[in-house]
Amino acid sequence: MKLVKCGKIAVASLCMVAILAGAAMPALAISPAGYTSLAQLEKENEVTTPEQVEAQINQIGPITLESATAIANAQGAYDSLPDEWKAMVSNYETLKLATEELEDLQVENLTEKLSKSLYKEHDDVENFDIYYWSKWPLSTQTTFILPYFCVKNDEIQPIRLIYTYYGRNWIFWNSIVYSVDGEVYKKYFNTESSQKVLKEIGSNYTAVWEVRDEIADPVEIEMLKKSVSAKKAVYRFKGSDSQYDYQMSSYQNDREAITKVLDAYESLMAVSPNVQKRVLENLESHKVESKFINIAY
């Protein structure tokens, strides 16, 4: 169905008026004044029909993990129909079954994938779950910047980072400088905000540690991704009077931690909330003797 007849009549009328008045006809297809060509007008006003939706559903074929795009497109086409037309789609039940079958495959695939790389810890008091790399440092006695994420009220929260400096001298750092193969990005922390001060500081007589926990900004996430394959990646913990440079080495586990957690997060965000919930429920909770749950979130 095309809703362009009125547009054609209006255009013809404009042209006739212009001729009778002795004026030049408007150049609808090429005018810089914002006119739209008839071809474009027809294209923009095309309406999806029940028959077209049925054809899209029939083209889905056997269900695999690669069927997600075809199923999403068919569902989108169905959703665009007026309510009175939806009942005319004779094979909608096929689309529903395809969606269920795809979700089962996604749950099985993601559960197997994430169970090998993530640990889950549950906070009984505030009722949320923390998901982090399965080989996460069991203490703060090392320097790192590593990602994790939380699930609260069945919603996946934004990626967070725990920044930990561990060394001989106090820095009281308030900024991080990422240097990845010569590309530099600086992140500053508002030390006047209660949510942006050092979350933990401590000393064991021979060393000190300073920890922060923040939502990662998009540029930080990209810098972390780049650092995984970089020839040289340095994180500078910078204070007013002191600083400490931490260089990520090829043999360190940071690269695997960053890759596994960010990949898990992006994989979860690419599927439906129903699949997310089923996968996360399948992951086994671990009770490890770590300080992680005390300094996270």
N, C-alpha and C positions, 0 to 999 in steps of 0.2 A: 504494500500500500504506500502511495506517495502523496504527500500533502503539499504539492507545489503548483496546482492549477491556478489558484488565486494569485500566486506570485507571477505566473506567466501572463495572466490577464492584466495585472497591474503594470508589468513591464511593457506590454503591447500598448496600453493606454498612454503611458509616458512617451513612448516613441511617436504615437499619432499626434499627441498634443504638441510635441516638439516640432514635427513636420509642419503642422498647420500654422504654428507661430513663426515659422521660418528660422527656428533655432537649431543648433546642432544637437543630435541625439546623444544622450549620455552613454559613455563607454563603460558599460556595466562590468565587463570582464576585466578591464585593465585600469579602471580609474583609481587613482590614489586616494580618492575622497571616501573610500569605504564601501563602494558598491560591491555586491556579490554576484558572481556569474551564475547563470541558470544551472549549469552542471553542478556547481558547488552547492547551490540551493537545494537541488534535488537530492544530492548525496547526504546533506545534513538532515533532511527531513524523511529519510527512509525509516520505515517502521518494521521492526522484527515481527515476523508472523509465527503462529504456532507450527506451521509446516517447517519453517527454517529451524526452529528449536528441535523438532523431532529429528530432522536430518543431522543436527549437531550431536544429539544423543546417540544416534545410530553409528556415528563415526568414531565413537570412543573406543570400541573394540575390547579385546582382553585387557584386564586391569593389571597394571604393573605400577611401580613407583613413578615411572615416567608418564603415567596417565593424568597426573595432577593438573596440568595446564588445560588439557582437553575437558576434564570434568569441571574445572572452575569456569571455563568459557561457556560451557553448556548451561551451568547453573546461573551464570550472569545473564545469559540470553533469556532464560526462563523467568528470572526475577524481573526483567525489564518489561515483560508482557503486562497489559492491563489485567486486573483480577478476573474479569469475565472471559478472558482468552485462555487463562492458564488451564482451565478444565478441558480445553480442546487439545492439549498435548497428551496424546494417547500413550506415550511411552515414558511418562515422568517417573513411574515406579522403577524403570530400568536405571534412571539417573540416581535415584535414591539408593538403590542396591549397589551401584558402582561407587558411590560416595562412601558407603559403609565398608565395602571391600577395600577401597584405597586406604581408609583410616586404619583398618586392621593391619594392613601391610606397613603403614607408617609407624604405628605403635610398636610392632615387632622389630622393625629395623632400628628405630631410634632407641628403644630400650636396650637392645644388644650393644649398640654403639656407645651410649652414654654410661652404661653400667661399667664399662671398662676404663672410663676416664674421669668420672665424677664421684665424689662422696656427697652424701646428704646428712646434714645435722639438723635436728629439730630443737627449737627453743620452746620448751613447755610453758614458760611464763607468758611470753608475748605471742606465742602461737604463730611462728613462721618457720620456714625451712631455708637453710643456707646450702647452696650447691657450689662446690669448689673442686679443684684438681685433686685427684686421689693421692698424689704424692706431696701434697702441700707441706711445707715445713711445720714440724710439730711445736715449734717455739719461735720466739721473735729474735733468736740469737743468730741472725743472718740478715743481710741486706737484700731487699727485693722490692719490686713493684709487680703485683700479680692481681689478676681479675677474679671476681666471683659474682654470683647473683643470688637473689632471694626470691621466694614466692610467698606472698601474703594474701590471704583471702582469695586463693586460687588465681591470683594474677602475678605474672612474672614481672618483677621490678627491673629498672634499668641496671645495666652493668655497673658494678662498683669496683674500685681499686683499693687495695691495702698497700700503703707505702710504708716500708720499714727500713729505717737506718739503724745499723748496729756497728759500733766502733769504740775507740778508746776515749774520744773527746766529745763533749756536748757541742751540738751545732745549733739546736733550736731552729731548724730549717723552716722557712715559710714559702719556699718556691722549689719547683722541680724544673730542671733544664734537660730536655731530651735532645740528644745529638745522635742522629742515625745516618750514617754514611754522609755526613756533612750537612744534612737537613736539620734545622734547629727549631724547637718549639718550647716555649716557656709557659709554665702554669704557675699562677700565683695563688696563694691561699690567704683569705681574709682573716687575719689573726684576731680581729676584733669580734668576729662572729663566734658564738658558742659552738656552732657546728663545724667550724673550720680550724679549731685549735688542735694542738697535738692531743690525740686521743689517749695515748699512753706514753709515759716516760718512765724509765727505770734504770737501776744500776745494780751490778753484782760485784762491786769493788774493783773489778778488772776491766769492765766494759760498760757501755751505756747503750740504750736503745730509745728511739723516738718513732712513734707510729701515728699515722693518720689513716682515716677511712672515708672515702669520698665517692660520689657518683662520677664516673668517667665522662669526660666530654668527648664529642665525636673525633676531634683532632687527636686526642690522646690514644683513642682506640686504633686509629690509623697508624700512629707512630709505633705503637706496640706491635701491630701486624708487620710493619716494615722491619722492625728490629729483629724479628724471627729469622729473616733471611739476609740480614745486613752483614757486611764484612766487619763493620765496627759500630757498636751501639753502646752509648754511654749515658747513664742517668746521673745528673748532678743534683745532690741534695744541698740546697743553698740557704744559708742563714745570713744574718746581718754582718757577722764578722768571720764566719767559718763556712767551709763547704767540704763536701766529700763526693768523689767521683766513683761510681760503680760501673764497671764495664761488664757487659754480658758476654760470656765466652761460649764457644761452640759446645763445650762439654757440660755446660751447666743446664739444669733442668728447667730454667725459666722459659726457654723456647717452647718446650713441650707443654708447659702449664698454660702459657698464653694461647697457643694454638688450640689445645683441647677445649678450654673453657669458652673461648670466643666462638669456636666452631659449634660447640654444643648449644650455645645461646642462639646463634643465628639459625641453626637447624630447627630449634623449637619455635622461634618466631616465624618460621616459614610455613608452619602447619596450623590447623584450626585449634581454637581453645580446648575443644573436646580431646583432641589428640595430645595436646600439651599436658592436660590433667591426667590422662591415662598413663602416659609415659612417666611422669614425675612420681605418680603413685607406685609405679612398678619398681622404682629405684630403692634399693635397700638403705635404711638408715644405719649410719656407723657411729659408734661411740668411741671416739679416740681421746686420748689424754692430751688434748691440745688447749692452748689459750685462744684458739681462733674464734670460737663462738663468743668469747668474752670481749673481743676487740672489734668484731665485725658488726656492721649495721648499726 
